[in-house]
Amino acid sequence: MEEPYFYKDTERKDGYIMADLLLARAHTTEQGVSCLSFVEEYDIPPAIQVINQTNVAVNDGDIWHVELERQEKSRKGTSTSFVRLISRKTELADWQKIKELPGHWTDPLMLSQLLNWLNNGTNVILLGDKGSGKTTLGYAVAHALHWQEPCKVDIETIKHGNDMFGSDAAVNASTKFVKSAFADYVERANIAYAQGLNTHFLVILDEINRIHEKSHQGMHGLFDDTGQIAITTTDGSVTIRLSPNIHFIGTMNQGAQHQDVFSLGTALQDRFGFIWVESMPEDFEVKKLKDEVGISERAALAIVQVARAIRDLAHSGAISYAPSYRGCRNTARLMLGGWKLKLAVVRGLLDKYSSDIKVLKDGTIDVKSGTEAAKAFATLTMKIP
């Protein structure tokens, strides 16, 4: 855009008017105040005050053409540009208006990045600790965008590219290629796109880092700009083409205990953008547990604090297992069934160590010394004597 210029107007007391229209974006401050900011840097005061009203609402994120009316400097030395709203240039897309997801603790900046990438054709891999809500986030985003219900693919079951779309099976004494749920999902998306339907489809590739090493190269076409892959069926070679309304989210657990024999090759990594998903905040986890299971806030807090202490122990490398929110929920269900807190935590959060933790007939708990179970139980007793 060319630099705006001014010309002398003797009929005006201030002496200047704008010859070119400027661009300003509407936004809301942290204090909840609606205001405008110039889109580019102009040689005028950046602070803006609007001097006219329009019959069209000025929404957060909209970009407007504005005309500079005058510039003023206050007694305190603060300069302000007084502008007139002329016309709205662009309006935020629906996805740009999403600032939070109901039932999820997503950071606003991360959510903006995720929505931006998905809506502009970038496939995404969500990284995070086990139980951090990566898969849940994929479903929440699809629902917020009013996309079709996602199709979840357990990637560990895929040994070859063909497996994504189906497998050979005996049908009426002959061998037929039977399509997978994913193949049917792709067909639905392609038909919707061909018919001009304004809808999108999301595929969630669960634990994508467990993809078999023999599958890497054959699946590259699914995730790059070509959007096509060749598969072999009983009827011969078939080329599958994906329409632009199909999007992919992969999930990956982080931590030594989740490193599998397979991992993403560099070529496959290059076809995705990566986003880290923070674990559930303590207050959010407590409220979710209380609301979902129906236990008291005090009991929910006790369970979550023990779980978080054990997770810290796992992250330090002292033990290999860290209970997720699911473990907290299992524990809460036991308490709802009448179990005492300590016993419910032992069976709900430390169930992986059940072979090393015995509950005797008199109710006492016997733990095998020198084991991971002993370290985890010691952490538990620090929270629950």
C-alpha positions as CSV (number, residue, x, y, z in Angstrom):
1,M,0.0,0.0,0.0
2,E,1.3,3.5,-0.9
3,E,2.1,5.9,1.9
4,P,-1.0,8.1,2.7
5,Y,-0.6,11.7,1.9
6,F,-2.3,14.9,3.0
7,Y,-3.3,18.1,1.2
8,K,-4.1,21.6,2.3
9,D,-7.8,22.4,2.8
10,T,-8.3,26.1,3.6
11,E,-11.9,25.5,4.5
12,R,-10.9,23.5,7.5
13,K,-9.5,24.8,10.7
14,D,-7.2,21.9,11.3
15,G,-5.8,22.4,7.8
16,Y,-5.6,18.7,6.7
17,I,-7.8,15.9,5.4
18,M,-6.9,12.4,4.1
19,A,-6.6,11.9,0.4
20,D,-6.2,8.1,0.8
21,L,-8.3,5.8,3.0
22,L,-6.4,3.9,5.8
23,L,-7.0,0.4,7.1
24,A,-7.9,-0.2,10.8
25,R,-8.8,-3.4,12.6
26,A,-11.4,-3.6,15.4
27,H,-10.4,-5.5,18.5
28,T,-11.3,-5.8,22.2
29,T,-8.7,-4.9,24.9
30,E,-8.0,-7.0,28.0
31,Q,-10.2,-4.6,29.8
32,G,-13.1,-5.4,27.5
33,V,-13.0,-2.1,25.6
34,S,-13.7,-2.1,21.9
35,C,-11.3,0.0,19.9
36,L,-9.5,0.3,16.5
37,S,-5.8,0.0,15.6
38,F,-4.2,0.8,12.3
39,V,-3.3,-2.3,10.3
40,E,-0.1,-0.7,9.0
41,E,2.3,1.8,10.4
42,Y,1.4,5.3,9.2
43,D,3.1,8.6,9.9
44,I,0.2,9.7,12.2
45,P,-0.6,9.1,15.9
46,P,-1.5,5.3,16.4
47,A,-4.2,6.0,19.0
48,I,-7.6,6.2,17.2
49,Q,-10.9,7.8,18.1
50,V,-14.0,7.3,15.9
51,I,-16.1,10.4,15.3
52,N,-19.0,8.9,13.5
53,Q,-21.5,6.1,14.0
54,T,-22.6,3.6,11.4
55,N,-25.7,1.4,11.1
56,V,-23.5,-1.6,10.8
57,A,-22.0,-3.3,13.9
58,V,-18.3,-3.1,14.3
59,N,-17.2,-6.6,15.3
60,D,-14.0,-7.8,16.9
61,G,-11.5,-8.5,14.1
62,D,-13.2,-6.6,11.3
63,I,-11.0,-4.5,9.1
64,W,-12.4,-1.1,8.1
65,H,-11.6,1.7,5.6
66,V,-11.3,4.8,7.6
67,E,-10.6,8.5,6.7
68,L,-8.4,10.7,8.9
69,E,-10.4,13.7,10.0
70,R,-7.8,15.4,12.2
71,Q,-5.0,14.9,14.7
72,E,-4.9,16.4,18.2
73,K,-2.4,16.5,21.0
74,S,-3.7,16.6,24.6
75,R,-2.2,18.8,27.4
76,K,-0.4,15.6,28.6
77,G,1.3,15.3,25.2
78,T,-0.7,12.3,24.0
79,S,-1.6,12.4,20.3
80,T,-4.8,11.0,18.8
81,S,-6.0,10.4,15.3
82,F,-9.7,11.2,14.8
83,V,-11.1,9.0,12.0
84,R,-14.4,8.5,10.2
85,L,-15.6,4.9,9.5
86,I,-16.2,4.6,5.7
87,S,-16.8,1.0,4.9
88,R,-16.0,-2.5,6.2
89,K,-13.3,-4.1,4.1
90,T,-13.3,-7.6,5.5
91,E,-15.2,-9.5,8.2
92,L,-13.8,-12.3,10.4
93,A,-14.6,-15.8,9.2
94,D,-16.7,-17.9,11.6
95,W,-13.6,-19.9,12.7
96,Q,-11.8,-16.6,13.5
97,K,-14.5,-15.7,16.0
98,I,-13.9,-18.8,18.1
99,K,-12.0,-17.8,21.2
100,E,-12.6,-20.8,23.5
101,L,-13.9,-24.3,23.4
102,P,-16.7,-25.4,25.8
103,G,-15.4,-28.1,28.1
104,H,-11.7,-27.6,27.1
105,W,-8.9,-25.7,28.7
106,T,-7.2,-24.7,25.4
107,D,-4.8,-21.7,25.5
108,P,-6.3,-18.9,23.2
109,L,-3.1,-18.5,21.2
110,M,-2.7,-22.2,20.6
111,L,-6.4,-22.4,19.7
112,S,-6.0,-19.6,17.2
113,Q,-3.0,-21.4,15.6
114,L,-4.8,-24.7,15.4
115,L,-7.9,-23.1,13.8
116,N,-5.8,-21.1,11.4
117,W,-3.9,-24.1,10.2
118,L,-6.9,-26.4,9.8
119,N,-8.9,-23.9,7.9
120,N,-6.1,-23.0,5.6
121,G,-5.2,-26.6,4.6
122,T,-2.4,-27.4,7.1
123,N,-2.6,-30.8,8.8
124,V,-1.7,-30.8,12.4
125,I,-0.1,-33.2,15.0
126,L,-1.0,-32.5,18.6
127,L,1.8,-33.4,21.0
128,G,1.3,-33.7,24.8
129,D,1.4,-35.9,27.8
130,K,-0.9,-38.9,28.1
131,G,-4.3,-37.8,29.1
132,S,-3.7,-34.1,28.1
133,G,-6.9,-34.1,26.0
134,K,-5.4,-34.3,22.5
135,T,-8.1,-36.5,21.0
136,T,-10.8,-34.7,22.9
137,L,-9.5,-31.4,21.5
138,G,-9.9,-32.7,17.9
139,Y,-13.5,-33.6,18.5
140,A,-14.1,-30.2,20.3
141,V,-12.7,-28.3,17.4
142,A,-14.8,-30.2,14.9
143,H,-18.0,-29.5,16.9
144,A,-17.1,-25.8,17.4
145,L,-16.6,-25.4,13.6
146,H,-19.8,-27.3,12.9
147,W,-17.9,-29.9,10.8
148,Q,-18.9,-33.4,10.4
149,E,-18.3,-35.9,13.3
150,P,-14.6,-36.8,13.1
151,C,-13.4,-40.2,11.9
152,K,-10.9,-41.7,14.3
153,V,-8.2,-44.1,13.0
154,D,-6.1,-46.2,15.3
155,I,-2.9,-45.8,13.4
156,E,-1.2,-48.7,15.2
157,T,-3.4,-51.1,13.2
158,I,-2.2,-49.8,9.9
159,K,0.7,-51.9,8.5
160,H,0.4,-50.8,4.9
161,G,-1.2,-47.8,3.1
162,N,-3.9,-50.1,1.8
163,D,-5.0,-50.9,5.4
164,M,-6.3,-47.3,5.7
165,F,-8.9,-48.0,3.0
166,G,-9.8,-51.7,3.6
167,S,-8.6,-55.2,3.3
168,D,-9.3,-58.4,1.4
169,A,-11.9,-60.7,2.9
170,A,-13.7,-63.9,1.8
171,V,-17.2,-63.0,0.6
172,N,-19.4,-65.8,-0.9
173,A,-16.5,-68.1,-1.6
174,S,-14.5,-65.4,-3.3
175,T,-12.1,-62.7,-2.2
176,K,-13.4,-59.1,-2.1
177,F,-11.8,-55.8,-1.0
178,V,-13.9,-54.6,1.9
179,K,-13.8,-50.9,2.4
180,S,-12.9,-49.4,5.8
181,A,-14.8,-46.8,7.8
182,F,-12.1,-44.3,6.7
183,A,-12.7,-45.1,3.0
184,D,-16.4,-44.5,3.5
185,Y,-15.7,-41.3,5.3
186,V,-13.5,-40.1,2.4
187,E,-16.2,-41.0,-0.1
188,R,-18.7,-38.9,1.9
189,A,-16.4,-36.0,1.9
190,N,-15.7,-36.2,-1.8
191,I,-19.4,-36.4,-2.6
192,A,-20.2,-33.4,-0.4
193,Y,-17.4,-31.4,-2.1
194,A,-18.6,-32.3,-5.6
195,Q,-22.1,-31.3,-4.7
196,G,-20.9,-27.9,-3.4
197,L,-21.9,-28.5,0.2
198,N,-20.2,-26.1,2.6
199,T,-19.0,-28.7,5.2
200,H,-15.8,-30.2,6.3
201,F,-14.5,-33.6,7.5
202,L,-11.8,-34.3,10.1
203,V,-9.8,-37.4,10.4
204,I,-8.1,-38.0,13.8
205,L,-5.0,-40.3,13.5
206,D,-4.6,-41.6,17.1
207,E,-1.0,-42.0,18.2
208,I,0.4,-41.3,14.7
209,N,3.9,-41.9,16.0
210,R,3.1,-45.7,16.1
211,I,2.6,-45.8,12.4
212,H,4.4,-48.8,11.0
213,E,7.7,-48.0,9.3
214,K,6.5,-49.8,6.1
215,S,3.5,-47.5,5.9
216,H,5.4,-44.2,5.8
217,Q,6.2,-43.7,2.2
218,G,3.0,-45.1,0.9
219,M,0.9,-42.6,2.9
220,H,2.7,-39.4,2.0
221,G,0.2,-38.6,-0.7
222,L,-2.6,-38.4,1.8
223,F,-1.1,-35.5,3.6
224,D,0.6,-33.4,0.9
225,D,-0.7,-31.0,-1.8
226,T,-1.6,-33.8,-4.2
227,G,-4.1,-35.4,-1.8
228,Q,-4.0,-38.7,-3.5
229,I,-2.8,-42.3,-2.9
230,A,-2.7,-45.4,-5.0
231,I,-3.8,-48.6,-3.4
232,T,-4.1,-52.2,-4.6
233,T,-7.3,-54.1,-4.4
234,T,-8.6,-57.4,-5.8
235,D,-9.9,-55.3,-8.8
236,G,-6.4,-53.9,-9.4
237,S,-4.8,-50.6,-8.7
238,V,-7.0,-47.7,-7.6
239,T,-6.1,-44.1,-7.1
240,I,-7.9,-42.4,-4.2
241,R,-8.2,-38.6,-4.3
242,L,-9.0,-36.5,-1.3
243,S,-11.1,-33.4,-1.7
244,P,-9.9,-30.1,0.0
245,N,-12.6,-30.4,2.7
246,I,-10.8,-33.3,4.4
247,H,-8.4,-32.4,7.2
248,F,-6.1,-34.5,9.4
249,I,-5.1,-34.2,13.1
250,G,-2.6,-36.7,14.5
251,T,-1.9,-37.2,18.2
252,M,1.4,-38.1,19.8
253,N,2.0,-38.9,23.5
254,Q,5.3,-37.6,24.8
255,G,7.6,-39.1,27.4
256,A,10.1,-42.0,27.5
257,Q,7.3,-44.5,28.4
258,H,5.5,-43.7,25.1
259,Q,8.5,-44.1,22.7
260,D,7.5,-46.9,20.3
261,V,9.7,-48.9,17.9
262,F,8.3,-46.8,15.1
263,S,8.4,-43.0,14.7
264,L,7.5,-40.4,12.1
265,G,10.0,-40.1,9.3
266,T,11.2,-36.7,8.4
267,A,9.2,-36.6,5.1
268,L,6.0,-37.3,7.0
269,Q,6.9,-34.8,9.7
270,D,7.3,-32.2,7.0
271,R,3.6,-32.7,6.0
272,F,2.3,-31.6,9.4
273,G,2.4,-28.6,11.7
274,F,3.1,-29.4,15.3
275,I,1.3,-28.0,18.3
276,W,2.0,-28.8,22.0
277,V,-1.1,-29.4,24.1
278,E,-0.7,-28.4,27.8
279,S,-2.0,-30.8,30.4
280,M,-5.3,-30.0,32.2
281,P,-4.9,-27.3,34.8
282,E,-5.6,-28.5,38.4
283,D,-8.7,-26.4,39.0
284,F,-10.1,-27.4,35.6
285,E,-9.4,-31.1,36.4
286,V,-11.0,-30.9,39.8
287,K,-14.2,-29.2,38.4
288,K,-14.4,-31.7,35.5
289,L,-14.1,-34.6,37.9
290,K,-16.7,-33.2,40.3
291,D,-19.2,-32.4,37.6
292,E,-18.7,-35.6,35.6
293,V,-18.8,-38.1,38.4
294,G,-20.7,-36.3,41.0
295,I,-18.4,-36.5,44.0
296,S,-17.7,-33.6,46.3
297,E,-15.1,-30.9,45.4
298,R,-13.0,-31.9,48.4
299,A,-12.8,-35.5,47.3
300,A,-12.1,-34.5,43.7
301,L,-9.3,-32.2,44.9
302,A,-7.7,-35.0,47.0
303,I,-7.7,-37.4,44.0
304,V,-6.3,-34.8,41.6
305,Q,-3.5,-33.8,43.9
306,V,-2.4,-37.3,44.4
307,A,-2.5,-38.0,40.6
308,R,-0.5,-34.9,39.9
309,A,2.1,-35.8,42.5
310,I,2.5,-39.2,40.8
311,R,2.7,-37.6,37.4
312,D,5.5,-35.4,38.6
313,L,7.3,-38.5,39.9
314,A,6.9,-40.1,36.4
315,H,8.1,-37.0,34.6
316,S,11.2,-37.1,36.8
317,G,12.0,-40.6,35.5
318,A,11.6,-42.3,38.9
319,I,8.6,-44.4,37.8
320,S,7.3,-45.3,34.3
321,Y,3.6,-44.8,34.8
322,A,1.6,-41.6,35.2
323,P,-2.1,-41.7,35.8
324,S,-4.2,-39.6,33.4
325,Y,-7.6,-38.0,34.0
326,R,-9.1,-41.4,33.2
327,G,-7.5,-42.8,36.3
328,C,-8.9,-39.9,38.4
329,R,-12.3,-40.7,37.0
330,N,-12.0,-44.4,37.8
331,T,-11.0,-43.5,41.4
332,A,-13.9,-41.1,41.8
333,R,-16.3,-43.8,40.6
334,L,-15.0,-46.1,43.4
335,M,-15.6,-43.4,45.9
336,L,-19.1,-42.8,44.6
337,G,-19.6,-46.5,45.2
338,G,-18.7,-46.2,48.9
339,W,-15.0,-46.9,48.9
340,K,-12.7,-44.9,51.3
341,L,-10.4,-42.4,49.7
342,K,-7.1,-44.1,50.3
343,L,-8.2,-47.5,49.0
344,A,-10.0,-46.0,46.0
345,V,-6.8,-44.1,45.1
346,V,-4.7,-47.3,45.4
347,R,-7.0,-49.2,43.2
348,G,-7.9,-46.3,40.8
349,L,-4.6,-44.5,40.3
350,L,-2.1,-47.3,41.1
351,D,-3.9,-50.1,39.4
352,K,-0.9,-50.7,37.1
353,Y,1.0,-51.8,40.2
354,S,-1.7,-54.1,41.6
355,S,0.7,-57.1,41.5
356,D,3.1,-55.2,43.9
357,I,0.4,-53.6,46.1
358,K,-1.8,-56.0,48.2
359,V,-4.8,-55.1,50.2
360,L,-5.0,-57.5,53.2
361,K,-8.2,-58.7,54.8
362,D,-7.8,-56.4,57.7
363,G,-7.7,-53.4,55.3
364,T,-4.0,-52.7,55.6
365,I,-2.0,-52.1,52.5
366,D,1.2,-54.2,51.8
367,V,3.6,-52.8,49.2
368,K,6.6,-54.7,47.8
369,S,9.7,-52.7,48.7
370,G,12.2,-51.6,46.1
371,T,9.6,-51.3,43.3
372,E,8.0,-48.5,41.4
373,A,4.9,-49.3,43.3
374,A,6.7,-48.5,46.6
375,K,7.8,-45.1,45.2
376,A,4.3,-44.3,44.0
377,F,2.7,-45.4,47.2
378,A,5.1,-43.3,49.2
379,T,4.0,-40.3,47.2
380,L,0.4,-41.2,47.9
381,T,0.9,-41.4,51.6
382,M,2.4,-37.9,51.6
383,K,-0.9,-36.6,50.4
384,I,-3.2,-39.1,52.2
385,P,-1.8,-40.3,55.5
